[in-house]
Amino acid sequence: METALIKLTAPGTMKLLKELEAMKLLLILKTEHSEELHLSEKYAGKLPLQVAEKLQDHIENSRNEWNNNI
């Protein structure tokens, strides 16, 4: 058996695939609905909290240094 990743390009294709699955010709492993996400939504929660807090502190310190007179 082989596994293939496909992209549906026409309406009604999923119905056809489900009919093929009913005939035991293929097995649908997973369906995904890919929608455009904002980067903040896509990567939300990717950093551990401790790392995120250190990064936020570093950013604030950098901004404060930038605002100080040179």
PyRosetta script that sets phi, psi and omega in degrees:
from pyrosetta import init, pose_from_sequence

init()
pose = pose_from_sequence("METALIKLTAPGTMKLLKELEAMKLLLILKTEHSEELHLSEKYAGKLPLQVAEKLQDHIENSRNEWNNNI")
pose.set_psi(1, 145.5)
pose.set_omega(1, 178.2)
pose.set_phi(2, -118.9)
pose.set_psi(2, 153.2)
pose.set_omega(2, 175.5)
pose.set_phi(3, -113.2)
pose.set_psi(3, 134.9)
pose.set_omega(3, 179.9)
pose.set_phi(4, -132.3)
pose.set_psi(4, 142.1)
pose.set_omega(4, 174.8)
pose.set_phi(5, -99.2)
pose.set_psi(5, 126.8)
pose.set_omega(5, -178.6)
pose.set_phi(6, -125.9)
pose.set_psi(6, 156.7)
pose.set_omega(6, 175.9)
pose.set_phi(7, -116.7)
pose.set_psi(7, 125.3)
pose.set_omega(7, -179.6)
pose.set_phi(8, -80.0)
pose.set_psi(8, 128.5)
pose.set_omega(8, -175.0)
pose.set_phi(9, -116.0)
pose.set_psi(9, -2.7)
pose.set_omega(9, -178.7)
pose.set_phi(10, -136.8)
pose.set_psi(10, 145.5)
pose.set_omega(10, 176.7)
pose.set_phi(11, -62.2)
pose.set_psi(11, 145.0)
pose.set_omega(11, 178.5)
pose.set_phi(12, 88.4)
pose.set_psi(12, -6.1)
pose.set_omega(12, -178.4)
pose.set_phi(13, -67.0)
pose.set_psi(13, -37.6)
pose.set_omega(13, -179.6)
pose.set_phi(14, -63.6)
pose.set_psi(14, -36.5)
pose.set_omega(14, 177.7)
pose.set_phi(15, -61.2)
pose.set_psi(15, -43.5)
pose.set_omega(15, 178.5)
pose.set_phi(16, -62.5)
pose.set_psi(16, -43.0)
pose.set_omega(16, 179.1)
pose.set_phi(17, -63.2)
pose.set_psi(17, -39.5)
pose.set_omega(17, 178.6)
pose.set_phi(18, -66.2)
pose.set_psi(18, -33.9)
pose.set_omega(18, 175.5)
pose.set_phi(19, -66.4)
pose.set_psi(19, -40.3)
pose.set_omega(19, 176.1)
pose.set_phi(20, -64.7)
pose.set_psi(20, -35.7)
pose.set_omega(20, 177.2)
pose.set_phi(21, -66.7)
pose.set_psi(21, -39.4)
pose.set_omega(21, 178.5)
pose.set_phi(22, -63.2)
pose.set_psi(22, -30.8)
pose.set_omega(22, 177.9)
pose.set_phi(23, -84.4)
pose.set_psi(23, 5.2)
pose.set_omega(23, 179.2)
pose.set_phi(24, 61.6)
pose.set_psi(24, 33.3)
pose.set_omega(24, 176.4)
pose.set_phi(25, -93.3)
pose.set_psi(25, -22.5)
pose.set_omega(25, 176.6)
pose.set_phi(26, -153.2)
pose.set_psi(26, 168.8)
pose.set_omega(26, 178.9)
pose.set_phi(27, -128.1)
pose.set_psi(27, 124.5)
pose.set_omega(27, 177.1)
pose.set_phi(28, -83.2)
pose.set_psi(28, 116.0)
pose.set_omega(28, -176.1)
pose.set_phi(29, -83.1)
pose.set_psi(29, -44.1)
pose.set_omega(29, -174.7)
pose.set_phi(30, -158.7)
pose.set_psi(30, 141.5)
pose.set_omega(30, 173.4)
pose.set_phi(31, -115.8)
pose.set_psi(31, 141.7)
pose.set_omega(31, 179.5)
pose.set_phi(32, -128.4)
pose.set_psi(32, 143.4)
pose.set_omega(32, 172.3)
pose.set_phi(33, -110.3)
pose.set_psi(33, 102.3)
pose.set_omega(33, -179.4)
pose.set_phi(34, -87.9)
pose.set_psi(34, 121.0)
pose.set_omega(34, 177.1)
pose.set_phi(35, -123.6)
pose.set_psi(35, 152.9)
pose.set_omega(35, 177.8)
pose.set_phi(36, -67.8)
pose.set_psi(36, 123.5)
pose.set_omega(36, 178.3)
pose.set_phi(37, -113.5)
pose.set_psi(37, 149.5)
pose.set_omega(37, 170.7)
pose.set_phi(38, -68.6)
pose.set_psi(38, 149.5)
pose.set_omega(38, -179.6)
pose.set_phi(39, -58.1)
pose.set_psi(39, -35.3)
pose.set_omega(39, 179.4)
pose.set_phi(40, -63.6)
pose.set_psi(40, -34.3)
pose.set_omega(40, 177.5)
pose.set_phi(41, -77.1)
pose.set_psi(41, -39.0)
pose.set_omega(41, -177.3)
pose.set_phi(42, -64.0)
pose.set_psi(42, -40.3)
pose.set_omega(42, -175.1)
pose.set_phi(43, -106.2)
pose.set_psi(43, 12.7)
pose.set_omega(43, 179.7)
pose.set_phi(44, -61.5)
pose.set_psi(44, 130.8)
pose.set_omega(44, 176.5)
pose.set_phi(45, 78.9)
pose.set_psi(45, 12.3)
pose.set_omega(45, -177.4)
pose.set_phi(46, -78.5)
pose.set_psi(46, -27.8)
pose.set_omega(46, 178.5)
pose.set_phi(47, -93.7)
pose.set_psi(47, 142.3)
pose.set_omega(47, 171.8)
pose.set_phi(48, -61.1)
pose.set_psi(48, 148.2)
pose.set_omega(48, -174.9)
pose.set_phi(49, -55.3)
pose.set_psi(49, -43.6)
pose.set_omega(49, -178.4)
pose.set_phi(50, -62.8)
pose.set_psi(50, -42.5)
pose.set_omega(50, 179.0)
pose.set_phi(51, -65.8)
pose.set_psi(51, -41.4)
pose.set_omega(51, 179.6)
pose.set_phi(52, -62.9)
pose.set_psi(52, -40.6)
pose.set_omega(52, 179.2)
pose.set_phi(53, -65.5)
pose.set_psi(53, -41.9)
pose.set_omega(53, 177.8)
pose.set_phi(54, -62.9)
pose.set_psi(54, -41.2)
pose.set_omega(54, 178.6)
pose.set_phi(55, -63.9)
pose.set_psi(55, -42.9)
pose.set_omega(55, 179.2)
pose.set_phi(56, -63.5)
pose.set_psi(56, -41.3)
pose.set_omega(56, 176.8)
pose.set_phi(57, -61.6)
pose.set_psi(57, -42.9)
pose.set_omega(57, 179.4)
pose.set_phi(58, -62.9)
pose.set_psi(58, -42.2)
pose.set_omega(58, 179.3)
pose.set_phi(59, -63.1)
pose.set_psi(59, -43.9)
pose.set_omega(59, 179.3)
pose.set_phi(60, -63.2)
pose.set_psi(60, -43.8)
pose.set_omega(60, 178.4)
pose.set_phi(61, -62.1)
pose.set_psi(61, -41.2)
pose.set_omega(61, 178.6)
pose.set_phi(62, -62.4)
pose.set_psi(62, -42.1)
pose.set_omega(62, 179.0)
pose.set_phi(63, -65.6)
pose.set_psi(63, -40.4)
pose.set_omega(63, 178.6)
pose.set_phi(64, -64.1)
pose.set_psi(64, -40.7)
pose.set_omega(64, 178.1)
pose.set_phi(65, -64.4)
pose.set_psi(65, -37.9)
pose.set_omega(65, 179.9)
pose.set_phi(66, -63.8)
pose.set_psi(66, -38.4)
pose.set_omega(66, -177.5)
pose.set_phi(67, -77.0)
pose.set_psi(67, -20.8)
pose.set_omega(67, 178.4)
pose.set_phi(68, -69.4)
pose.set_psi(68, 150.4)
pose.set_omega(68, 176.5)
pose.set_phi(69, -66.0)
pose.set_psi(69, 140.7)
pose.set_omega(69, -178.5)
pose.set_phi(70, -86.4)
pose.dump_pdb("model.pdb")
